[in-house]
């Protein structure tokens, strides 16, 4: 079978070059999504004011938590698809896709209904300010309606990467983001025949953009006969198959929990940061905005490594698995290192985009960056290695490493040394987390039992022995 355009066979060719070119579109997706969130916040803040902006931030936290869980299940689906693609078992690829599509769509529909019904209780639970509450309720309820299409779009994008296509998800994101940015002011302000809907219009713009982009993505999948499509008798595979559903859940739950733990740990640490006063809180918040871009290469390269490792495990090519991991580490070191250097050298003008001239928060932010900034290089290594071992179904050990580093170590250093060292103990806690996570992750990769794991227990396990390319 001839591979569709943009679909790479990740089991052949030069490892580093293939990995880098495969990761670039994923990096573009991450950047576009961040820019989209920023632009939408600008529309809401400029047109509707601070209370509406606070409302979207509160609703955004709930959306982030739900998509954190979704991330785990989409990654587990990518792993299963990647391994079967490496085995050249296209039927199993499509069986996995059928099971996952039904589960993701039904889950999105359930979230939409429950979210609409319990949005008031969720916002009260978050102690949403009274002034922002009506805005948040209107925004959140419409956002919940977008869950079915959003869930399926995330699944399709992840599945395409699993079969070696990172370009199609990138162009779909370009379309989705472009539509969202253009439609936001139309529905917020009510341009032309469209009535003004305020903050609900922003959410409606996101919903319409996701529906249009998903419809065009599905059309392209069938027009180009991409590997993950289902036709004719294959449509019966939309009925969930327990053989595929069980490994998706077994791997997806720990990976989703990892995202929640990371978010929860960061929220708790912000409580410590808030004790240092408004200037320190502002400085830390602005640096987090800049660090979000520094961390993007690690996620993009990690996702690419995961797909390449999964395919090569399926092909029983373990020598290439090792080369993929070490190539991913080097690529991340270079990309993250450059971004860390740029944010350090140009810290003052970058911070000036967010803070007024002469703000004491600028000096504090520069100090924080000097202490923490370089540690994101180590954290990137952890991400790449973690994504690699998960690609063989080993999800428990990475979860335990995360719990130990992001909770036990971080809280011990941050809270335990705070009385003595003040704010520097907080920044030291982030450094300690990165160092411990990096060392434990590499140690597990080199000496752990992850090679003996099996993502699909009913499939013949790939022996962890080198194979010729």
C-alpha positions, 0 to 999 in steps of 0.5 A, spaced: 500 500 500 502 506 498 503 511 503 498 517 503 502 524 502 505 527 508 505 520 512 512 518 514 514 511 515 518 512 522 521 505 521 526 507 516 531 513 514 535 517 518 533 518 525 535 525 527 532 528 520 526 524 520 524 526 527 526 533 527 522 534 520 516 530 524 516 534 530 516 541 527 509 541 525 507 539 532 511 545 535 507 549 530 500 546 533 503 548 540 505 555 538 498 556 534 494 554 540 497 558 545 497 564 540 489 563 539 488 563 546 492 569 547 488 573 541 481 570 544 483 573 551 485 580 547 478 580 544 474 579 550 478 583 555 478 589 550 471 589 548 468 586 554 472 588 560 476 585 566 470 581 569 469 578 562 476 576 562 476 573 569 470 569 567 474 566 561 480 565 565 476 561 570 472 557 565 479 556 562 481 552 568 475 547 568 477 546 560 484 545 561 482 539 567 478 536 562 483 536 556 488 534 561 484 527 562 483 527 554 491 528 553 492 521 556 487 517 552 489 520 546 496 519 547 494 511 549 491 511 542 497 514 538 501 509 541 497 503 539 496 506 532 503 507 532 505 500 534 500 497 529 503 501 524 510 499 525 507 491 524 504 494 518 497 491 521 493 496 518 486 493 520 488 493 527 490 501 526 483 502 523 480 497 529 483 502 534 481 508 531 473 505 530 473 504 538 477 510 540 472 514 535 466 512 539 468 512 546 471 519 544 465 522 541 460 519 546 465 521 552 464 528 549 457 528 549 456 526 556 461 532 558 457 536 554 450 535 557 453 534 564 457 540 563 451 544 561 447 542 567 452 543 573 456 549 570 453 553 576 455 548 581 462 548 578 463 555 578 461 556 585 466 551 587 471 555 584 469 561 588 468 565 581 467 572 583 460 575 583 462 580 578 464 575 573 459 569 575 454 571 569 459 571 564 463 565 566 456 561 566 454 563 559 461 562 556 462 555 560 456 552 557 457 554 550 464 551 551 461 545 554 457 544 547 464 544 543 466 538 547 464 532 542 467 535 536 473 538 540 474 531 543 474 527 536 478 532 533 484 531 538 483 524 537 484 524 529 490 529 530 493 524 535 491 518 530 494 521 524 501 522 528 501 515 530 501 513 523 506 518 521 502 524 519 504 531 523 503 535 517 495 534 516 494 536 523 498 542 523 494 545 517 487 543 520 490 547 526 491 553 522 484 553 519 481 552 526 485 557 529 484 562 523 477 561 523 476 562 531 480 569 531 476 571 525 469 569 528 470 572 535 469 579 534 463 577 529 459 574 534 462 578 540 460 585 537 454 582 533 457 584 526 453 585 520 446 580 521 449 577 527 446 579 533 451 581 539 452 575 544 458 578 548 462 573 551 457 567 549 459 569 542 466 568 543 465 561 545 460 560 540 466 562 535 470 557 538 464 552 537 463 553 530 470 554 528 471 547 531 465 544 527 467 547 520 475 544 521 473 537 523 468 537 518 473 539 513 478 534 516 474 528 515 473 530 508 480 530 507 481 523 510 476 520 506 478 524 499 486 522 500 484 515 503 488 516 509 490 510 513 485 511 519 479 512 515 473 507 515 469 504 509 464 500 508 464 493 512 469 497 517 464 501 520 462 496 524 469 497 528 466 503 531 463 499 536 468 499 541 472 492 542 474 491 549 481 488 546 483 495 544 478 499 549 482 496 555 489 498 553 487 505 551 484 506 558 490 502 562 495 507 559 490 513 558 488 514 566 495 514 568 497 519 563 491 523 564 492 523 572 500 525 570 497 532 567 492 533 573 498 532 578 502 537 574 497 542 574 495 541 581 502 541 584 503 548 580 497 551 583 499 549 590 506 552 589 502 559 587 500 559 594 507 560 596 508 565 591 502 569 593 505 570 600 511 574 597 507 579 595 503 582 588 510 584 585 513 577 585 506 574 583 506 578 577 513 577 576 512 569 576 506 569 572 509 573 566 515 568 566 510 563 566 507 566 560 514 566 557 516 559 559 510 556 556 514 557 549 520 555 552 517 548 554 513 547 547 519 544 543 520 538 549 512 537 548 513 537 540 519 533 540 516 528 545 510 527 541 514 525 535 519 520 539 513 517 542 510 516 535 517 513 532 518 509 538 511 506 538 512 504 530 519 501 531 517 497 537 511 494 533 517 493 527 521 490 533 527 495 531 530 496 538 536 499 535 532 504 532 528 506 538 534 507 542 537 512 536 530 515 536 530 517 544 537 520 544 536 524 537 530 526 541 534 528 547 539 532 543 534 536 538 530 538 545 537 540 548 538 545 542 531 547 541 530 549 548 537 551 550 536 556 544 530 559 547 532 559 554 538 563 552 533 568 548 529 569 554 535 570 558 538 575 554 532 579 552 528 578 558 528 586 559 524 587 553 520 581 553 518 583 560 516 590 558 511 587 553 507 585 559 509 590 565 509 597 565 516 601 565 519 601 571 515 596 575 519 592 580 516 586 578 521 586 572 527 585 576 524 580 580 522 576 574 529 577 571 532 574 578 527 568 577 529 566 570 536 566 572 535 561 577 529 557 574 530 558 566 536 553 565 532 547 569 527 547 563 532 544 559 533 538 564 525 538 564 525 537 557 529 531 557 525 528 562 519 529 557 522 526 551 524 520 555 517 519 559 514 519 552 519 514 549 517 509 555 510 510 555 510 508 547 511 501 550 505 501 555 510 503 561 506 508 564 506 506 572 513 508 573 513 515 570 507 516 574 511 515 580 517 519 578 512 525 577 509 524 584 515 523 587 519 529 584 513 534 583 510 533 590 514 530 595 521 533 592 518 540 590 513 541 596 519 539 601 524 544 598 519 549 597 515 549 604 521 546 608 526 551 606 521 557 605 522 560 612 530 560 612 531 562 604 524 566 603 522 566 595 529 563 593 526 556 596 520 556 591 525 557 585 530 552 588 524 547 589 523 548 581 530 546 580 530 540 585 524 537 581 527 538 574 534 535 577 530 529 580 525 528 575 531 528 569 535 523 573 530 518 575 527 518 568 534 517 565 535 511 570 529 508 568 530 508 561 537 505 562 535 500 567 528 499 568 523 494 565 519 498 560 522 494 554 518 488 557 512 492 557 506 490 552 501 496 550 497 490 547 497 484 551 493 480 546 498 482 540 505 478 540 510 482 544 516 485 540 522 482 543 527 487 546 533 485 541 536 489 536 534 488 529 537 490 522 534 497 519 
